[in-house]
Amino acid sequence: MNQGLEPEEQSADDAPRTESASEPSFLERIFPAAPPLQGRSDPLAGFDYDGPMRPVVTTLYLLTRNPLAWIAMGVLFAVAYLAWQAFPQNLIGIVASMLTFVALIAAGWLGWQRPWAFGLAAALVGYLLYVVYLLISLWRIPTNDGEVFDAGNLISFVLVNGLFQLGIGVISGFYGGYLRRRMAQPTTSTNRRRRR
């Protein structure tokens, strides 16, 4: 019998724990949301969705709030990727390969709210543009009589290379957002110098 216990103690044990509701999910722990930059408003100030797909809907909401960041960087990524493929062992190819990373990092820099998602979206746009160009190029190449086009190899190349590019987009975008947040935070050494 719990007659000797205080009513507060009974309700504390019987009440459901709400701490788990405020704990971040697995994805939120891996890809934490960026706090607002100094002088900027909260990017989720007008967002009020509280359903079961909140992380996904939040990410899509942020992508629609700043589409130019990931679309423009995706186009830049596609142009640089095509130049890199056209001149692989040339100075142009080396610069273009570095520009592919810069474009994805810049997408994360501009989309600091969810930098990994902006890098992923830019890589997706850029790679889809590359695949369209690749298919148009292959369509124009004449085939000899009796030569069979191997669609299986093309599909596997496009899928494997696409997953690789999307992974690079996530990492590069995350780095761009991380770099922007780090540069926005005052360092302790700067604070110490100001105090002196």
N, C-alpha and C positions, 0 to 999 in steps of 0.2 A: 504494500500500500504506500502511496505517496502522500499520506496525510501530513507528514512532518515537513514536506518541502514547501517552499514559498511558491505562490502562483507564477511569479516571474520565471523561476527556475524551470517549472514544468513547461511553460509555453516556449522557453528558449530551447529545450530539448525536443519538443514535439514540432516546432516550427520548421518548415523546409528551409534549407540553406540557400541563401541568395548569392553567396560568394561566387559560385560556379557560373552564374549568369553574367557577372562582370569580368570574369577571366577571359583573356583573349583566346581565340581558337588557334589550332595548330598553324594554319596559314598566316594568321595575323602575327604569330610569334616569329615565323620565318621571314615574312615581309611586313614589318610593322608600318603602320600609317605614319606619314611624316607630320610632325607638328607644324603649325603655321609658321612661316618665316616672319622675322621681325618686320613690322610695318605692313603685313598682309593679313587679310581677314581669314577666318577659318573656312577652308574650302567646302566643308560639309555643313555650313551654317543653315542653308535652306533645305537640307536633306532630312526627311522624316520617315523614311521607310524602316520598318522594324520587323520584317518577316523572316522566314527561315533562310532565305538566300541573301541575307544582308551583305556579306563580303563581296559577292558577285555583283549585286545591284549597285553597291557603293562604287566599285571599280568602274562599272559601265557609266554611272552617273558622272564620275570625274573625267572619264574619257570624252564624254559628250560636252562637258563644260569647256574643254580646251582642245578641240579637234585639230587645229592648225599645228599644234606641237608634234603630234605623232604622224599626221598625214604629210606635212612638209619634210620632216626628217625621214619618213619612209621613202618618199620620192628621191631625196638625196642619197639615201642608202642604196636604192635601186640603180641610180646612175653610177654611183661609185662602184657598186658590185659588177655592173656590166663592163665598166672600164677596166676593172681588175681582171675580169675573165678575158677581155679582148687583148690586153697587154700584160700577161702574167709575169714576164721576166724583163720588164722595162721599168724605167723610173716612173713612168705614168702609172703602171700597175702597182708599184710600191706605195705611191702617194694615194692611189685610189683605195688600196686595201686598208690603209690607215684611216682614210676618210669614212669607210664603212663603220668603223668603231666609233669615230667621232660623232657621226650622225646618230647612232644609237645612244651614246652617252649624252648627247645634247637633248635627245627626246626625254631622257630621265631628268635632266637638269631643268627643262622647261615644265615637265609634268611632275614636279617635286612632291605633289600630293600622294601619288602612287607611282613612283618612278619606274618600278619593275614592269608595271602594266603599260606605261607609255613606251618603254623600250620594246616590250613584246609587240605592241600594236604597230610601232614603226617598222620592226623587223618583218611582221606579217604583211604589211602593205608593200614594203620594198621587195620582199621575196615573191609575192604574187605578181608584181609587175615584171620581175625577172622571169618567172615561169611563163607569163604571157608572151614575152619577147622570145623566149626559148622555143615555144611551140610555133610561133610565127616563122622563126628562122628555120626550124626543121621542116615545116610545111613547104617552104620554098626550095629546099634541097632536092634536086632530081635523084631518083633511085634508078639503078640499073635493072634491066630485065632479069627476073628471077631472084632479085635481092629482097629479103624479107625484113621489114621494119620490126625491130625488137621493142615492142611497147612495154614489156615487163621490166626491162633494164631501165628504161626512161622513167617509169613510174616509181621504181624503187629508188633511183637516184634523186628524183624530185622530193620524195617523202623523207628519205634519210637526211639529205642536205637541208631540207626545210626545217626538220626538227632541230638540227644542229644550229641553224641560223636563229631560230626562235629562242633556243637556249642562250645563245650569245646576246640576243636582244634583251632577255630578262636580266642577265648579269650586268651588261653594259648600262642598261637603264637604271638598275638599282645603284650602280656605282655613281652615275651622274647625279641622282637625287641625294645620295649620301654625301658626295663631294659638295654639293650646294648647301646642304644643311650644315656641314662641318665648317665651311667658309663663312657662313652666316653667324655661327656661334663665336663669341669673343673668347679668346684663349686665356688661360690663367696667367701666362707670362705677360701678355699685354695688360691684363688687369693689374699685375704687380708693378709694372713700369708706370702705369698711370697713378698708382697710389704713392709712389716715390716722388 
